Amino acid sequence: MSRLDELIQELCPDGVPNCSLSDVAEYSKLRTDAELVDDTSYVGVDNLLPNKQGKRNSEYVPTEGRLTAFVCGDVLIGNIRPYLKKIWLATHDGGTNGDVLVIHIKDRNKVQPEYLYYVLSSDAFFLYDMQYAKGAKMPRGNKDAIMDYKFSVPPLEVQSEIVRILDNFTELTAELTAELTAELTARKKQYEHYRNKLFSFNVLNCATVGNSLNNIVVMPLGEVGIFTRGSGLQKKDFTQTGVGCIHYGQIYTHYGTYANRTKTFVSQEFAKKARKAKHGDLIIATTSENDEDVCKAVAWLGDEDIAISSDACFYTHSLEPKYVAYYFQTEQFQKQKRGFITGTKVRRVNTSDLAKIKIPVPSIEEQRRIVSILDKFDMLTTSISEGLPKEIELRRKQYEYYRNQLLSFPDNKATA
């Protein structure tokens, strides 16, 4: 029998009472002038919403308006957008704006703030809150309904043990997530190091076509292949089935180094008019909102020709397809690319400038050797990258399951 079971058996043999939130707490009606709130005490909705749950001081100080005051130990609910499940435990005195509902406990000898934090973080409260939320595009929590929410209130010793268990579980989950993230970061750095090393030919110092460096010929991309701009393809043109297509935005949001299946399709009729890439072509996003994503590329290894959108191009060449795709990820390529980027809000590289970028062209056997090595690194990194969010999601579900179990008392009395 666990310590929690022993406490429940000893302290509440007849069951655990229920009560409404309004029985033990009230939402704060106190107000304070904005100019009286310093930079360590204010918690504003613009500061809190980016965090799902947590404890953090604000980096923003309001300069006008009136704010709701709270004290250390109060529980804060994101009254706007309740579907984001925003709950915080205040760790300092301060104030919020009107979009955060401050729950002030009237008697801490009956309810611990930490226990109430977990109660209001539960799935049961979230479903209840959403049931009474008002508004369509941006629903707001209903204050009266929130204060009428009923939950179990065991003795303080039981509350403390539940908080201890959930705090420990939260800490262990955070530690595991940090370890997995560190492992992924290390693997990515190792992968990038070897990828750059395998392509470590001094392409920037080879000024003319055909210059040889360590028996490696370095040539402009335009001398090795042909760039073709994609044609008009918008998301509204997508169909459930048909001819495969790649939209430029998908290159940096969906695809990796190479692909043999497309995420989306267009009709046969649309495809007849579209410009299409074939097996072995490199598909390149020539437009992005940032420098990192512009010129992201994916090697097409599928058997069928596929339609390519405008703001993208495809590169037809005689090289090993994945060799070119990996080269586009190297720092050597990135250094050359940066000199050709134009635009302010929208960043672009045109095909005529892409053609000027130099690439080392070793023998086809050497290209395949490099690809074989990088494929192994890519597989390992991808495996960790895919496994990390799955592991985090598994831990989150496990945590939520135990939290809901710990906060459920089947033999509750009707009222406190």
C-alpha positions in Angstrom: 0.0 0.0 0.0 1.4 3.4 -1.0 1.8 6.3 1.4 -1.1 8.1 -0.4 -3.4 5.1 0.1 -2.5 4.9 3.8 -3.3 8.6 4.3 -6.7 8.3 2.5 -7.6 5.2 4.5 -6.6 6.9 7.7 -7.8 10.4 7.2 -10.9 10.0 5.0 -12.4 6.5 5.6 -15.9 7.8 4.7 -14.8 9.3 1.4 -13.5 12.7 0.2 -15.9 15.7 0.2 -16.6 17.8 -2.9 -16.9 21.5 -2.9 -17.4 24.3 -5.5 -14.4 26.5 -6.2 -16.4 29.5 -4.8 -16.6 27.7 -1.5 -12.9 27.9 -1.0 -11.7 30.6 -3.3 -12.7 33.9 -5.0 -11.6 35.6 -8.1 -9.6 38.7 -7.3 -11.5 42.0 -7.6 -8.6 44.1 -6.4 -7.1 46.6 -8.8 -3.8 48.5 -9.0 -2.5 51.2 -11.1 -0.1 50.1 -13.8 2.6 52.5 -12.8 2.8 50.9 -9.4 3.7 47.5 -10.8 7.4 46.8 -11.3 9.1 44.6 -13.9 9.4 41.6 -11.6 5.8 41.5 -10.4 3.6 41.9 -13.5 2.2 39.0 -15.3 0.4 39.9 -18.5 -1.5 37.8 -21.0 1.1 38.5 -23.7 3.7 37.0 -21.4 1.8 34.1 -20.1 0.1 32.7 -23.3 3.3 31.4 -24.9 3.8 29.1 -21.9 1.4 26.1 -21.5 1.9 26.0 -17.8 4.6 27.3 -15.6 6.1 29.9 -13.4 7.9 32.9 -14.9 8.4 36.6 -14.2 7.3 39.0 -16.9 9.6 40.8 -19.3 7.0 43.3 -20.1 5.9 46.3 -18.0 2.6 48.0 -18.7 2.6 51.7 -19.0 -1.1 52.4 -18.8 -4.4 50.9 -17.7 -5.5 49.2 -14.5 -4.5 45.6 -13.5 -5.9 42.9 -11.3 -3.7 42.3 -8.3 -2.7 38.8 -7.0 -0.5 37.5 -4.2 2.0 34.7 -4.0 0.1 31.3 -4.0 -2.8 32.5 -6.1 -3.7 30.4 -9.1 -4.0 32.1 -12.5 -6.2 30.9 -15.4 -5.9 32.2 -18.9 -9.4 33.5 -19.1 -9.0 34.3 -22.8 -8.5 31.2 -25.1 -9.2 28.6 -22.4 -8.7 25.9 -25.1 -4.9 26.5 -24.6 -5.2 25.1 -21.1 -3.2 27.9 -19.5 -2.9 27.6 -15.7 -0.1 29.2 -13.5 0.8 29.1 -9.9 1.9 32.6 -8.8 5.3 32.5 -7.1 5.4 36.2 -6.3 3.0 39.1 -5.7 2.0 41.3 -8.6 -0.8 41.9 -11.1 -2.3 40.8 -14.4 -4.4 42.4 -17.0 -8.1 41.5 -17.5 -7.4 38.5 -19.7 -6.1 36.4 -16.8 -8.5 35.3 -14.0 -6.9 35.3 -10.6 -8.2 32.7 -8.2 -7.5 33.7 -4.6 -7.8 31.0 -1.9 -9.8 32.2 1.1 -8.6 29.5 3.5 -5.3 27.8 3.0 -6.0 25.5 5.9 -8.5 23.8 3.6 -6.9 24.0 0.2 -3.3 24.3 -0.7 -2.4 26.5 -3.7 -0.3 23.8 -5.3 -3.1 21.3 -5.0 -5.6 23.7 -6.6 -3.1 24.3 -9.4 -3.1 20.6 -10.3 -6.9 20.5 -10.0 -7.3 23.3 -12.4 -4.7 21.8 -14.8 -6.7 18.6 -15.1 -8.6 17.4 -18.1 -11.8 17.4 -16.1 -11.5 21.2 -15.5 -10.4 21.8 -19.1 -13.5 20.0 -20.5 -15.7 21.9 -18.0 -14.2 25.2 -18.8 -14.6 24.8 -22.5 -18.2 23.7 -22.0 -19.1 27.1 -20.6 -16.7 29.2 -22.6 -18.3 32.1 -24.6 -17.4 33.2 -28.0 -16.5 31.4 -31.3 -13.2 32.6 -32.8 -11.7 33.5 -29.5 -13.7 32.0 -26.6 -13.4 33.3 -23.1 -13.8 31.4 -19.9 -17.0 32.1 -18.0 -16.1 33.4 -14.6 -19.3 32.4 -12.9 -19.1 28.9 -14.3 -15.4 28.6 -13.3 -16.2 29.5 -9.7 -19.0 26.9 -9.7 -16.6 24.1 -10.6 -16.8 21.2 -8.2 -13.8 19.2 -7.1 -12.5 16.9 -4.4 -11.0 18.4 -1.3 -9.2 15.8 0.8 -7.3 16.7 4.0 -4.2 18.8 3.7 -1.9 15.8 4.3 -3.5 14.0 1.3 -3.2 17.1 -0.8 0.5 17.5 0.1 1.2 13.9 -0.9 -0.6 14.3 -4.2 1.4 17.5 -4.9 4.6 15.7 -4.0 3.9 12.8 -6.4 3.0 15.1 -9.2 5.9 17.5 -8.6 8.3 14.5 -8.7 6.7 13.2 -11.9 6.9 16.6 -13.5 10.6 16.9 -12.5 11.5 13.5 -13.8 9.7 14.2 -17.1 11.5 17.5 -17.5 14.9 15.8 -16.8 14.2 13.1 -19.4 13.1 15.6 -22.0 16.3 17.6 -21.3 18.4 14.5 -21.7 16.7 13.5 -25.0 17.0 17.1 -26.3 20.7 17.2 -25.5 21.3 13.9 -27.2 19.5 15.1 -30.3 21.5 18.4 -30.3 24.7 16.5 -30.0 23.8 14.1 -32.8 22.8 17.0 -35.1 26.1 18.8 -34.4 28.1 15.6 -35.1 26.1 15.1 -38.3 26.7 18.6 -39.5 30.4 18.3 -38.7 30.9 15.2 -40.7 28.7 16.5 -43.5 30.8 19.6 -43.9 34.0 17.6 -43.6 33.0 15.3 -46.3 32.4 18.3 -48.6 35.4 20.2 -47.4 36.7 21.2 -50.8 37.7 24.8 -50.9 35.1 25.7 -53.6 35.2 29.4 -52.8 38.8 29.7 -54.0 38.3 28.0 -57.3 37.5 30.8 -59.7 37.1 29.1 -63.0 35.3 26.1 -64.4 37.4 23.0 -64.3 39.7 24.1 -61.5 40.9 21.0 -59.7 41.5 20.7 -56.0 42.9 17.4 -54.6 41.8 15.7 -57.9 38.2 17.1 -57.4 36.8 19.2 -60.1 34.8 22.2 -58.9 32.1 23.6 -61.2 29.2 26.1 -61.1 25.9 24.3 -60.8 24.8 25.9 -64.1 27.6 24.0 -65.8 26.5 20.7 -64.3 22.8 20.9 -64.8 19.7 23.0 -65.7 17.4 25.0 -63.4 13.7 25.1 -64.3 11.2 27.3 -62.5 8.0 25.7 -61.3 4.6 26.8 -62.6 1.5 28.3 -60.9 0.4 25.8 -58.2 -1.6 26.9 -55.2 -3.0 25.0 -52.3 -6.5 25.3 -53.7 -5.3 23.2 -56.6 -4.7 20.2 -54.4 -6.7 17.0 -54.8 -7.1 13.8 -52.8 -5.5 11.7 -55.6 -4.0 12.2 -59.0 -0.5 13.4 -60.0 1.9 14.1 -57.2 3.0 17.7 -56.5 5.3 19.6 -54.2 4.4 23.1 -53.1 7.4 25.2 -52.2 6.4 25.7 -48.6 6.3 21.9 -48.1 10.0 21.7 -48.8 11.0 23.3 -45.5 7.9 22.2 -43.5 7.4 18.6 -44.5 10.2 17.0 -46.6 13.7 16.0 -45.6 16.7 15.3 -47.8 14.9 13.1 -50.3 11.4 11.7 -51.0 9.8 9.1 -53.2 6.2 10.0 -52.3 4.4 13.4 -52.3 2.2 14.7 -49.6 -0.3 16.3 -52.0 -1.6 15.8 -55.5 -3.2 17.7 -58.4 -5.7 16.5 -61.1 -4.5 14.9 -64.3 -5.9 18.0 -66.2 -3.9 20.4 -64.0 -0.7 18.3 -64.3 -0.8 18.5 -68.1 -0.2 22.2 -68.0 2.3 22.1 -65.0 6.1 22.0 -65.2 7.1 18.7 -63.8 10.3 17.3 -62.1 11.4 13.7 -62.9 13.3 11.1 -60.9 16.7 12.4 -59.7 15.8 16.1 -60.0 16.5 18.4 -57.0 13.5 20.5 -56.0 14.4 23.8 -54.4 12.4 26.4 -52.5 13.5 29.7 -54.0 11.4 31.9 -51.7 11.0 32.0 -47.9 10.5 34.5 -45.0 13.9 33.7 -43.6 17.4 33.1 -44.9 17.7 29.6 -43.4 14.8 28.2 -45.4 15.4 29.8 -48.7 17.1 27.2 -51.0 16.0 24.3 -48.9 16.0 21.3 -51.3 14.7 17.8 -51.6 15.9 15.1 -54.0 12.9 13.5 -55.9 13.5 9.7 -56.0 10.0 8.7 -57.1 9.3 7.0 -60.4 6.6 9.4 -61.5 7.0 13.0 -62.7 5.5 15.5 -60.3 4.2 19.0 -60.6 6.3 21.8 -59.0 4.9 25.1 -57.7 6.1 28.6 -58.5 8.5 30.0 -55.9 10.3 26.8 -56.4 12.5 25.3 -59.1 13.9 21.9 -60.0 17.4 21.1 -60.9 18.1 18.5 -63.6 21.6 17.1 -63.5 23.8 14.1 -64.0 25.1 13.8 -60.4 24.1 11.4 -57.7 20.7 13.0 -56.6 21.3 12.7 -52.8 24.8 14.0 -53.2 23.5 17.3 -54.5 20.7 17.4 -51.8 23.3 16.9 -49.1 25.6 19.5 -50.6 22.7 22.1 -50.3 22.8 21.5 -46.5 26.5 22.2 -46.1 28.0 25.4 -44.8 30.0 25.6 -48.1 26.7 26.0 -50.0 25.2 28.3 -47.4 28.1 30.7 -47.6 27.7 31.1 -51.3 23.9 31.3 -51.1 23.9 34.2 -48.7 25.5 36.5 -51.3 22.7 36.0 -53.7 19.7 36.5 -51.3 17.5 39.5 -52.2 14.3 41.0 -50.7 13.3 42.3 -47.3 10.2 40.6 -45.9 10.3 37.9 -48.5 13.7 36.4 -49.2 14.5 35.1 -52.6 17.3 33.5 -54.7 16.7 33.4 -58.5 17.8 30.6 -60.7 20.4 32.5 -62.6 22.2 33.2 -59.3 21.8 29.6 -58.2 23.6 28.5 -61.4 26.7 30.5 -60.2 27.1 28.5 -57.0 30.0 26.1 -57.2 29.9 22.4 -56.3 32.7 19.9 -56.0 32.2 17.1 -58.6 34.2 14.0 -57.6 33.7 10.6 -59.3 30.3 9.0 -59.2 31.8 6.4 -56.9 33.0 9.0 -54.5 29.6 10.7 -54.6 27.9 7.5 -53.6 30.5 6.8 -50.8 29.7 10.2 -49.3 26.0 9.6 -49.7 26.3 6.2 -48.0 28.0 7.8 -44.9 25.6 10.7 -44.7 22.6 8.4 -45.0 23.6 6.6 -41.9 23.9 9.9 -40.0 20.7 11.1 -41.4 18.9 7.9 -40.4 20.2 8.1 -36.8 19.3 11.8 -36.5 15.9 11.4 -38.0 15.2 8.4 -35.7 16.1 10.6 -32.6 14.2 13.6 -34.0 11.0 11.5 -34.5 11.4 9.6 -31.3 11.9 12.7 -29.1 8.4 14.2 -29.6 6.9 10.7 -29.3 8.6 10.1 -26.1 7.7 13.5 -24.7 4.1 12.9 -25.8 4.1 9.5 -24.1 5.4 11.0 -20.9 2.8 13.8 -21.1 0.0 11.3 -21.5 1.4 9.2 -18.7 1.6 12.3 -16.4 -1.9 13.4 -17.3 -3.2 9.9 -16.6 -1.7 9.7 -13.1 -2.7 13.3 -12.4 -6.3 12.5 -13.2 -6.2 9.3 -11.2 -4.7 11.0 -8.2 -7.4 13.7 -8.3 -10.2 11.2 -8.6 -11.9 9.9 -5.4 -14.7 7.5 -6.2 -16.3 7.6 -2.8 -16.8 11.4 -2.6 -19.5 12.9 -0.5 -21.9 15.2 -2.2 -20.7 18.4 -0.5 -18.0 19.6 1.9 
